[in-house]
Structure formats: C-alpha cells, structure tokens
Amino acid sequence: MSIEIRLVETRRDLDKFIKFQFDHYRGNPYAVPPLVFDELNTLRKDKNPAFEFCDAEYWLAYKDGKIVGRIAGIHNERYVEKWGLKNARFGWIEFIDDYAVSEALLRTVEDWARSKGMEGIVGPMGFTDSDKEGMLVEGFEELGTMPMIYNHPYYQKHLERLGYAKEVDWLEFEVKVPEWVPEKALRVQELISKRSGVHLYEWKSKKELVTKFGKPLFKLLDEAYAGLFGTVPLTERQVDAYIKQYLGFVDPRFTKLVVDEKDELIAFGVAMPSLSHALQKARGRVFPLGWIHILKALRKPEGLDMYLVAVKKEYQSRGVIAFMMTSLTQDCIKAGIKTAETAGELESNHAVQSLWKDFERRQHKRRRAYFKKL
C-alpha cells in the first residue's frame, strides 16, 4: 500500500498528531512522554507566541488506514534574519521503521520549505531554542528526561540514507552528587562574596521570583545564549508565556539566583526534580491521577534534571559559576539526590562542560541536528 500524507487541519487532527508519540513508544522503558497540555500550548497557533514570527504546518502519515508517522515544518523568520541562512526546520518527527514512510514525510516538509523560498532544512528543532531539539544518536538504553527528545535508534539511519548530514551535536552528562562539599569550595564562595558583594538571593515564594526576577532572568538568558546554534531573541509575549509556563514549577532548593551588591541578577541556574518516572506513570496527563505521581516526584526527588545556566559575560571568569554550583550541590546533598542529569550542551561549548570537571560524571547521551541542502 502507498503512503498517504495528510495535513493537520483540525483540533482533532492535532490531537492525533500528539497522541501518535504515546502509541509509538508504548512499552518502551526509556522513553518519557511530554505533558499533553505543554504540547498543545506549543503546537496551537493561537497559543504559542512564536507564531508572531514563525509559520508552521504539521502532517500525519497513513498506511493501510493507520497513522505511522508525523512531522512538523517550521519557518522561523527571526532565525533567517539573525543568521542569514535560508533554512527551514523540521521537528516533532516520528515514524515506524519503514523507509517509504520517512521518505514521504521528509519529502513533504522539504517541498513545503522550498515553497517558502528556503534553501536548506535543519532539525529536529522546534520553533525556538526553548523547544526540544536534537535527534538522539547515542544513549538509547538510558532513561529519557522531560526537557529532551527520545527517539528510536533507526531514525539516524533513515535520515542519513535520505541525504541528511550532521550539523551540530549536543552532549549530555550524568553527574554524581558528592557526599559532601569540600571546605575549600565553601571558603572560596565566602571569599568571592566578601570581595565583590556577589551573593545568592534566597527567594522564598514563586510570586517573589516572578515579580522581581521573571523578566531579568529571560533577558539574561537571551544575552548569554545569543551566540549559540539556532537561537533567536525572545519577544515580550514569549517571555510572559515562559514565565507563566515554567517559573510556576521551580523549586527554591534547585533554582539558584546570584545577584550583585545591588541585588541585580548576574547569574542563575534552573534545575528540577526528575519527572521521568512520574511522566511515564502519568502517560503525560496531569488528570485524573497523573498529578499524584508528579507531586510525589517533586516532593521526594530521586534525581535532578538541570535545565539552564546563564551568567553575565563580565562575570563569567570571576568564580560565579562555582559559587552557584556549590550552593546547588549542598541542597542536593540535603535532599538525598545522588545524580543529576544535564540538558544538551553543544559539543563545542567547552565552557559549560567545564562545570562538571570537579565532579564524577559520564557522558551518556549524544543528540544531533541534521541538515540537508534543498
């Protein structure tokens, strides 16, 4: 039977687009499903502020009347303007192990990209750098995490056979939490604070975090990540949406804010208790019972997922990162956390990888963005 590609046009189609991932990985012990409402908020054109400067279409692949794949095509005008590259993006790609399916999906998104005047295509990527990106190419027998993509091992072979080649790689590390913080690290932390006035801001409530640091946090994120692959500046609407979407869930123990003597933000680190097992049990849904598993994971964390670290350029060589990591390590020890997992770090970003040089660690996953000239 031939493969039929259908455009996602209705809310019911979009529900099928999202649901396919859950069916595709059913029974896989390593895949971690996303939260359904997060997927809806990202993919709905009336919800995601990125559609102020992005255009996108989604498609489903059918074989014998059954859904066997999906893909999204994204045209990010800000990316084109910033980087001077006429590249479209593909994302949310899933397919069964059938070359006819993967070829039909990618050919569809390539044709769409050409219709937009694009000269190349790169992915998997989302609308912005805040979305999940990178195809897993190493670490298939490692538990996935909420902020990163999991995919089947055969995906890489399909893309390379269809003419896609490596653009960039991201590395991920599992970092072991030490049993104690060395006295030397604590003395260095105290010395930095005394000399420069730099100190941790001990925020107590999420309202305080949002009101005082919400917008400065995302402004600093924009500045610190400006030169990284695929990034584009955030709009005001995006910042407001991300504040609402993410800062309401952070934990004071694992979200560190470093400020100067005037209490102005100069660095931050955001980490959260791992929700991997909880999301597997909840199958991506908070209701009716998923919230129980998620709440338990938040209250009694077994592991930690590290999301973001950003430091103002003028403070990057002044010990601020070590200052922040010492505090995070102390709270991990208090909470009984044994391991933490990083988000994807560009393999060329040696500065961020140096954060883990004093920790026992292993590089256990690698993910890749692929490129094809059209």
N, C-alpha and C positions, 0 to 999 in steps of 0.2 A: 504494500500500500504506500502511496506517496504521502509526503509530509505536508500538512496544511498549516500555514501560519496565519493567525487571526489577530487583528489589532484589538487591544484592550480599550473598550469604549464606554462601558457602563460600570457602575459600582459593583455589580455582581461579577463582572469580568475581573475587576481589580481584586475582589475577594478570592477568586480562583487563582489569580496571579500570586497572591501572598500565600495561600494555602498549599500550593504545589511544593514549596520548600519543606513543609511539615511532612507531607506524604513521602517526598523524595528521600528523606533521611530517617524515616520511621525505623526504629530499632537500632540505629547507629549509636554506639555508646560514646562517641567523641563529639558529635555534632550538637551544638547548643542553639536552640531556636531563638529568634528575636521576640520581643514583645510585639504582639499584633498591633496594638494601638500606636506604637512607635513607627511601624512600617506604614500604617495608614497615614499618619501625620506627615511622613516623609514623601510618600508617593502621590498623595492627593494634591492636585494643582491649586485647590482653594485653601490648602492648609500650610504648605511649605513656602516660606518667604523666598526661597531660592528661585522660585518661578518668576520673580521680578526680573531676573537676567538669564534664566535658563528656559530652554524648550526641551520637551521630552515626549517620547512615545514608548509604550510597552506592548510586547507581543507574546502570545502563547503559541506553542507548537502542539499540534494534534497528530496522532497516529492511531488509526482504527477507532476514531472517536474518543480517544483518551488523551489527556494532557501529558505530554512527555518532555516539555521544556518551556523555558521562558527567557526573556531578555528585555532590557531597557536600553534605549538610545537617548543620549543626553547631549545637548548643545549648550555649553556654558559660555556666553558671550564675554563675560568678565575674564575668563581664562584665556580666551583668544586675544583679547585686548592686552592683558598683562604680559603674556609670554610671547605674543606674536606668532603663535602656532595655530594653524587652522586644523585643529584636531577635535573630533567629536569624542564622546566617551561611550563605552558600553558598561552596563552594570546589571546587578540582580540576575546574573546568568546562571542557569541551572539546566541540565539536560541528562537524559539517560545515555548509556554507553552505546550510542548509535551515531556514526559519522554523518548520516543523512540528516539527522536532527540538528546536530551542532552546526553543520554547514548551512542548513536552511535558516537557522536563527541568525547566525553571523552575517550571512549574505543579505538578509533583510535589513539589519542595522547598518551595514555598510552602504547599501543603496540609499537608505534614508540619510546617512551622513553626506553622501555625495549631493543629494538634493538640497542640502543646506550649504553647499559650497565648500565643504570640508575636504582636506587633502590627506588626512590620516585619521586613525581611530586608536584609542588607548583605553585600557581597562584591565580588570574590573575596577571602576571608580564610581563614586556617587556624584551628587550634584556639587558638593564642596568637599574639602578635606575633612570636614566633621563627620562625613558619612563613612561607612565601611569601604575599604578598598584593598586590593591586592588578592591574587589567587594563591591559595595555599599550594606550595610545591614541595615542602618538607614538613614533617610533623603530623602525619595523618593519624597516628596512633597516640596522639596527645589530646587531652581534653580541650575542647574549644573554649572560647571566652565570649562574653556578651559583646564587647566592642569590635570583635574581629570576625572575618569570614571563615567558615569551614566549607570545604568542598571535597568531592571525591577525587582520588588520585588520578583517574583517567582524564580529567579535564585538561591537564597540561599537554598530553599527547594530542588531543583533539585540536587545541589552538595552534600548536606548532605545525601540525600537518596542514592546517588551513592558512599558513603563511604568517603567523604571528611570532614575534621575537621579543626577547627581554628588553624592557625599557628601564625599569629600576627594580630593585629588591628591597624588601623590609625584613629585618631580623627581629625575633622575639626571644626573650630570655626568661628562664625560671630562676629566681633569685632566692637563696636561702636566707631566712632571717636569723641573725646570730643569737646566741643565748644571752649575751649582754653587750652593752655599748662600752668600748674602751674608755678609760679615764682620759686619755689623751684627746679623744674626739670631743668630750664634754668640755675640756679646758679650752680647746680651740674655739668651740662655739661661744663660750663665755668671753674669750679674748676679742673675737670679732665684734660681738655686741658692745663691749666696752669702748673699743676703739672707734667704731663707726656709727653707733646708735642704731644699727640694724637689729631688729628683733622679731620674734614671732608674734603675730597678732592672735590672741586667744579669743576667737569668736565663739559666742555661746548659743546663738539661735540662727536658724536659716533666714529669718527675716533680717537680722543684722547683716548676715553675709550678703544677701541680695541687695539690700538698701545701700550699704556702704561700699561693697566691692564688686557687685554684679557687672556693671559696665566697665570699670577699670580692669577687671580680670580679662574680659574678652578683648579689650583694647590692647593689653599687654600680649595676649595670645596672638593677635594679628601682627604685632611688631616682631615678636620673637620667631614666628613661623613664616614670615614674609618670603624668605628665600628658599623655602622647602618645596619640593616637587609638587606641582599641581595646585598650590594654594592660591586662593583669591581673597581679597578683603571682604570682611563681613559687612552687611548692611545693618542699619539700625533695627529693622524688623527682624532680621536673623538673630541679632544679639538678644532682643527681647524674647524671641521664641526659645533660644537656647537657655537663657536664664530660667524661664519657666519650666523647660523640659528637663534640665539637668541639675540645677542647683537646689531644687527641692528635695533631692535624694541623697545629697552628700552627707558625710559623717565628719563631725569636728575632729575626731581622732585621726582621720586619714586624709583630711584636706587641709594642707598647710599654707598659710599666708605669711609672707615675710615682708615687713614694711621698714621704711627708714625712720629717722628720728621725728618726722612729721606725720607718721602713720600713713604715708603714701605707699601704695603697693609697688614692690620691686621684684617680687618672685612669688610663684605659687606652684603647688603640686597637688594634683587631684587623684586620689585612689579610692576604691570602693571595695567592700567585701565581695568576694566572688559569688556571682549568682548562677554559675554554670549548672550545678546540680539542681538548684531550685527551678530554673527555667526549663530544664529537661522534665522535671516532675509536673510543672505547671503547663507544659506544652505552649509556652508563650502567652498564656492568658492569665490576667490577674483575677478574673471572676469566672466561676463562682468560688473556687477553692485555691486558685493559684497564689493568692496573696498570703496564705498561710506559709507556704514554702519560701516565698520571697522574704517575708518578715522574719522568719527563723534564721535565714542566711544572713540578713542584715544585723540581727541582734547577737548571733553567735557565729561569727565568721570563722571559716576553716582556712581560707586563703584570701589573698588580696589581689585585685586587678588594678594595675597602675595605668591611668588614662593619659594625663597631661602633666608636663613640667615646662614652665616658662620662666625666664629670667631676663630682666632688662639688660641690654647689651653692656652698659657701663659697669654692671655688677657681676658679669659672668666669670671674671677671673679673680674675684675677691672673696671666695670661700662661701658664697651664699648657698650654693647647691649643697655643699657638705653640711652646712648649718641646718638646712631643711631636712636632709636625709637622716641626720642624727635624731631629730625630733620624731620623724616618721618611724624610724626603727624602734625607738623607745616605746611608742604606742602600739606597735605591732607585737613587741615582746609582752607588754601588759595584757593585750587581748588574746595572747596564746597563738598567734598566727605563725606558722612555720615557714611558709613560702609565699612569695609574691610573683606575679607574672606581669611582664611589661607589655605594653601595646607595641605595634610595629614601629621599628626605628630604622630609618633609611640606612642601608649598609655603609654609605659614605659619611654618615653622621657620627663621626668618632667622638665628638664632644659629649653627646648624650650617652653613648655606650661606655664612656669612661666613668659614668656614675656608678657602675657596678664593679669597678676594678678591685675594690677592697672587700667585695662580698663573694662568697662561694656561689657559683652560678653555672648554668649551662645554656647554650644557645640551642633551643629545641625545635624552633619553627622558623620557616622562611616563607615569605609570600612575594608575589611578583605582579607587576603591571606589565602587560603585553602591548606591543604597538604593531600596527600594520599600515603601510603606505597605501593609499587608495588610488 
